[in-house]
Amino acid sequence: METKINSERIKRLRVKFGFQRDLYVEPRGLSGGLAVWWSASISLTVLYKSRNIIHLVIDSTSSGLPNYISFVYGPPKEGERRIVWNILRSLASNVVGSWLAVGDFNDLLSQSEKEGGNPKAMQKIMNFQSLLSDYDLLDLELKGSMFTWCNKRSGALVREQLDRALGNVEFRNAFDHAIVFHVDPVGSDHHALVVDCYYIDAKAPKVFRFEANWTQHDDFVCIVERGWYSVDGEVKNKVQDLIHRLEACKKKLIEWSRKEFPNFRKVIDHLHRELNCCYMGTFNAEKLLLVENLVHQIEEAWEREETCWWQCSRIL
């Protein structure tokens, strides 16, 4: 990830998200740094690191991952960007196997990847196209808004697809279901990218889970009693009677929990869908205000969800 936060602050976030290993390139002035987190179960070697590229080779025993991963930040200035692309070419020439390159490339592959402002110079587009074609890199299929960056200026709005995930032929063959998701830009002017190498578009059946924090609610015992005694006690088979009573308790608890313990994940997902709709089509001042309001609601929902999980951990 690209970050303007120093390593000491971002390490606290790494621990919070449950990663055990990290690598940082510190930011300099207004220029952001780079950070990579990974689990202790993954064995990797850093082949190259700079303010613009972190290039890794994954140990062959870490199955289910590409052989190589490059995290990229393309400099805003064209001259500096060409230097970085040449470094990436040099690294690519030694890649043997599947390769994933992901990040903010700060470049476009066509005019259609920009909306608003002046057109991108064709020579710059062709330079970036040449980099990808030289090493058979292709955009991964995406879900979400096409544009990944927005200047959020009402009346002079510009949107561009600056961030992307690229895979070579070996990667596409090994991970033919790979998809990149563009996560809505909350707290940033860029969409975050999430790459799922094994995406399956299928919904698993919902499973009932008893939540320990329910027992701390004043109404819990009453709700269970309502479910338990709502079943007719004339069933002679005690096992069947128990099953019926437990099923009745489950239904009562589900109905009650939806009111007392709202599903923050569903609320957040709904807000994200509304936010994503705002980035579709023409962007105007009215939509900009709506985006700001939705981002505020998402941040509040995140805080409420985090508070709920903290309370659950205290109970457990």
N, C-alpha and C positions, 0 to 999 in steps of 0.2 A: 504494500500500500504506500501511496504518497502521503507524507505527513509533514506538518510544520511544527509538530510538538517534539520536544527533546526526548531522548531515549528514556530518561528517568521517569517522566510522566507517563509515557506510553507503555512502559513495562508494567505499570499497575493495571492498565487495561488488558494486557496480555494475560496476566494472572487471572483476572476476572473472567475472561473468556475461556479459560481452561487449557491454554497452550503452555508447554514446558520449555520450548526452545525458541530462540530469537536471534535476529541479525538486524543491525541498524546502520544506516548511513545518516549521520547527523545533518539537519538543515543548516544552511548558511544564509544569514540575513533574511531576505524575503523569499529566497529559494527554498522549496521544501526538500526534505530528506526522504529516505525510503526505509521501510520496515517490513520484515518478513517474520511470521510466526509459524511454528509447526509443532506437531506432537512428538513426544519422545520416542514413539514407536517407528518413526520415519527416519531412515538413515540417508543423509545427503552430504554432498561436498560442494562448497562454494568455489566455482571456477573463476569468477570475476565479480567485482563489485565497484560501483562508483555512484555518483549522485544521480546518474541516469539509468543505470542497468545493474541488476543483480541477476547473475546467471548461475544456475544450479544444475548439478547432475544428481539424479535420484538413484540410490543403491538398488540393484536388481532384486534384492530380497523384499523391498517395499512394494509389493504387488498392488496393482490397481492404480498406479500413478504413471504419468509420462516419464520417459527417460530423462528429459531435460525440461526445465521451466525457466523462462526469462521474465523478470518483472521490469517493466520499462516505463520511464518518464521521458518523453520527448521535450527538449527545450523549446520555449516559445519562438526563439529567433531561428530563422531558416538556416543561417550559416552554422550555428552550433548544432542544429538538428542533423545536418548532413554529416558532421563529424561523428555523432552518436550512431547514425545509421551505418557508417563505415565500420565502427567498432562491432556493431551487431552482425554485420556481414562476416567479419573476421571470426566471431564466435560461432556463427552458423556453419562455417566451413568445416568445423570439427565435430558437428553434431552427427551422431550415428544412432538412429532410432527415432522414437516419437518425441516431438518438441512442441511445447505450448509457450506462446509469448503473449503476455497480457499486461495491460496498463493504459496509461494516458499517453498516447502517441503524439498528441497535439498536431495531427495531420489528417488529411482527408484523401479518400480514394476517388471521389467524384464530386461534382457540383451539387448533386442531389443530397449529399450529406451535410449541406449547409442551408439554413433558412434565415434570410435577413442579412443586412449589411452588404458589403462589396463582395463580388464573386472571388473565389480563390484562384490565384494565378495557375494556369494549366501546367506550367513547368514544375511548380511545386507538387501538384497532384501526380504528375508523371514520375517525379523522383521517388515518391512514396510507393507508387504502383510498381516501379522497378525493383525496389527492395523486396516486396512481397513475391513478385514473379521469379526473381533470381533463386529463391529458396522454396518455391511452391507453397507459400503460406496462404491460407484461406481464412476468411472470417467464419467463426462458428455461428451456427444458427442462433438467433436471439429471440428472447421473449421480453416484451416491454417496449418502452418508448424508443424510437429509432435514434433520437438525439440524446446525447449523454452529457451535454454541457449547455448552460444557458446563462446569458449575462444579466437576466432579470431586470432589464431596463425598459420600462413602459414607454412606448413611442419609438424606441430604437432597439427593439428586441432582436437578438441574434441567438440562434441555436445551431449546434454542430455535433457531429458524431466524432468526438476526439478520442474516446476510450473504446477499446475493443479487445477481444481475445482471438488470437490467431493460432492455427494448428497446421503443421506440415502434413504431407500425404500419409506418412507413417502414423501420425497422431489420429488422423481421420479414419484410418483403417482399424486402429486399435480401439478407438472410442467413437464408434459410429453413432451413438446416441447423445453425444456431448452437446450441451446447450449452454449459452450464456444468458443470464438474467440481468436486466438493468434495474437495479433497485432505486426507488424514488429518492431524489436528492434532499434529504432532511439534514440540515446543518451544514450543507455544502452546495456549491454551484455545479458539482458533478454528480452523475449517477454512479453509485458503487456497482461493481461487476461481481456476479457470483457465477462461477463455472461449475456445472454439474456434469461430470464425465459419464455418468450412468443414469441419465434422466429417463424416468418412466412416467408417462402421463396417465396415471391410474390412481383412483382413490381407494384406499383400504377401508374395509368396514370399520365403523366406529366401535370402540370397546369401552364399556363402562369402567371407570376407575374411581374407587372411593378415595376422597381427599381427607387426609388427617385433620386439616384445619377446620373442617366442618364441625368436628366434635366440640370445638371451643365456642360455637355459636349458641346463644340462649335457646333458640328454637329447635336445635338438633334432635333432642330426645322426643319432643312432641311430634316432629315430622316422622320419625321412625315408628312411633307408636301408632300414628294414623295409618301408615302403610301396613303395619303388622296386623292391626285389628280390623282392617278393611276387608280381610278375606273371610269368607264363610267357613266356620270351623267344623262343618259337617263332613269334610273329607276324612275317610277312615284311614287311608294310607298316610302314615306320619311323614314319610319321606316326601311324598307329593305335597302334603300340607306345608312342609317347610319350604319347599321350592316355590310354591305359590306366594307364601308370605314374603320371602326374600325378593321375589320379582316385584311384588307390590311396593316394598320398601324402596327398591331401586327406582321405580317410576316416580314415587313421591320425592325422593332425594334429587332426581334429575330436574323435576319441575321447580322445586324450591331453590336449588343451587343456581339455576339460570337467572333468578331474580336477585338472590343475595350475593352471589359470586359471579359477576358477569365475565364472559369469556373475552378478556382483553385482546387475545390474539385475533379473534374474529373482528372485534372493533377496529383494531389496527389494520387488518387486511382490507376491511371495507374502506377505511380512510385512504389506504394506499391505492385502491382501485379508483377512487374518486380523483386522487391526485394524478394518477396516470392519465385519466381522461382529460385532465386540464392541459396536459402536454401534447395532446392530439389536436390536429387542425390549427387554425389561426389563433395566435396568442395575443391578447389585448390587455388593457389596464384592468378590466373587470376580472379576467382570469388570473392576473397577477395577484390581486387582492384575495381571491379565492384560494390560490396556492399558499399564500402566507398564512391564511386562516387554517387551512388543512394541515400544514406543517406544524403549526402551534398545537392543534388537536392531537396530532401523532405524538409529539414530544410529551404532552400531558398524559396520554394513554401509556406511553413507555414508562413514565414515572410511576403511574398507578400500578402497572403490571409488576415493576421491580419491587414496589412496596409490598404487594401481595405475596410475591415469592420470598421476600425477606421474612414476612410474618410466618409463612409456611415453614421456613427453615428454623425459625425460633421455636415453633411448636414441636417439630420433629427432633 
